[in-house]
Amino acid sequence: MTKADQPRLLITGASSGIGLEASRRLVLDGYHLTLLCRTPQRCRETSDRLEDDGADPDNLDVLPMDLADLEDVERSCQQLLERGHRFDALILNAGLQSVGVREPLFTPQGIERTFAVNQLAHQLILMRLLPLLFKSRQPRVVITASDVHNPSSGGGRVGRPAGLGTMDGLHSGAGFTMVDGDSAYDADKAYKDSKLCNVLMGRELARQLQEQGRFIPVMAWSPGLVIPRGQGGFFRTSRQQNPLGLALFALVARDLLRLTETVQTAGELLASLVIDADYSKPGFAYYSNTLLGPGRHRFQSSPTSEEGADASKAKDLWLRCEQLISAVIQVDPPPAMPETST
Ligand SMILES: NC(=O)c1ccc[n+]([C@@H]2O[C@H](COP(=O)([O-])OP(=O)(O)OC[C@H]3O[C@@H](n4cnc5c(N)ncnc54)[C@H](OP(=O)(O)O)[C@@H]3O)[C@@H](O)[C@H]2O)c1
């Protein structure tokens, strides 16, 4: 493979969990990865870790991007546009949840943090970096969502269900607590709502691309419940809030009932969506790593929730997010891009 032919992938959330596992697999298979990590330190730690595992440093590029700060997202996107390198896939995988936290946290732009990181930052990345994806002959977009976006899924039934209503919060501009306009914060629902937004974002992106005559696979997917051992990872905030409760939850869900997926398999699934020919069908698709029974999952194409299938809501969400972004940060015109395809 020549340098020019080497597939070039961009990923968020590569510093931990599912994204780290997928990045390891992809970089060891010879793909070139641009890792967007929260801070310069997280960038260094992640590339050191991958190099310790055998990655060729020439196949790694890191760029700090704090998804909780839209100014930072915009700045880093501008840098990538100035460099002008092609991307063959945009892998939007970073995400957080703050279950157990009672009061909402807000970003520097006054956006509730779960929505800002999981949804808004990723839509801004798409809005800015699509020109680099269009340089690819076989582009893909992969978005890590979750089955909890669906009120009839196992996880989606626990607690208050996902639901954006008429998006009154989002309509009201920065400072809202919940997208549906509820002023009472529910961290678990805020997470479910953000994952519903991810599904709708993917659906609307595929529609827009199709309208432009671009037939590109846009996939949202759910890894299943993944509770890695150790201190960091997806449940870090819940563990801080309620260490005993989380330990009990992990013991029951992971070790006794075996309802969880391993982080290694979830990483493999993400990597396969990015590179396998099985996932090259243009348009929107949703895949779920469905739990069949203790220790048994099947990765399959699945319907989204009814709300996640609402094309007009998807269009409205995209537009409202676009308006919110331009209300809270200055979005500069894209710089002139070098013609290079690599
Ligand atoms: N684990 C599950 O059970 C599960 C189930 C369904 C869906 N998911 C989804 O899977 C994706 C990956 O989750 P995971 O389980 O791998 O969790 P994780 O280990 O906590 O990884 C999350 C990643 O997102 C990054 N991130 C969070 N906030 C960020 C910010 N402000 N700026 C930049 N990066 C940020 C983290 O960076 P740092 O390491 O620097 O914090 C980390 O790399 C998420 O979208 C999650 O919603 C997970």
The ligand as an ORCA input file, in Angstrom:
! r2SCAN-3c Opt
* xyz 0 1
  N     -20.001      1.647     27.694
  C     -21.275      1.423     27.384
  O     -21.979      0.644     28.037
  C     -21.887      2.099     26.196
  C     -23.158      1.664     25.769
  C     -23.736      2.284     24.660
  C     -23.071      3.301     24.012
  N     -21.858      3.705     24.465
  C     -21.185      4.809     23.729
  O     -19.910      4.363     23.321
  C     -19.042      5.497     23.166
  C     -17.712      5.204     23.799
  O     -17.938      4.968     25.187
  P     -16.954      4.078     26.071
  O     -17.766      3.018     26.721
  O     -15.745      3.700     25.310
  O     -16.603      5.155     27.215
  P     -15.206      5.789     27.691
  O     -14.221      4.701     27.936
  O     -15.556      6.704     28.801
  O     -14.740      6.626     26.413
  C     -15.323      7.854     26.110
  C     -14.392      8.639     25.251
  O     -14.978      9.938     25.008
  C     -13.999     10.929     25.296
  N     -14.547     12.196     25.732
  C     -15.458     12.419     26.698
  N     -15.618     13.744     26.883
  C     -14.784     14.357     26.004
  C     -14.467     15.713     25.735
  N     -15.014     16.740     26.409
  N     -13.570     15.983     24.763
  C     -12.969     14.984     24.078
  N     -13.214     13.683     24.301
  C     -14.108     13.379     25.264
  C     -13.183     10.314     26.427
  O     -11.971     11.027     26.589
  P     -11.215     11.006     28.039
  O     -10.717      9.620     28.176
  O     -10.176     12.040     27.934
  O     -12.270     11.342     29.029
  C     -13.035      8.888     25.921
  O     -12.017      8.799     24.942
  C     -19.799      6.673     23.774
  O     -20.362      7.458     22.742
  C     -20.922      6.034     24.571
  O     -22.046      6.854     24.652
  C     -21.251      3.130     25.531
*
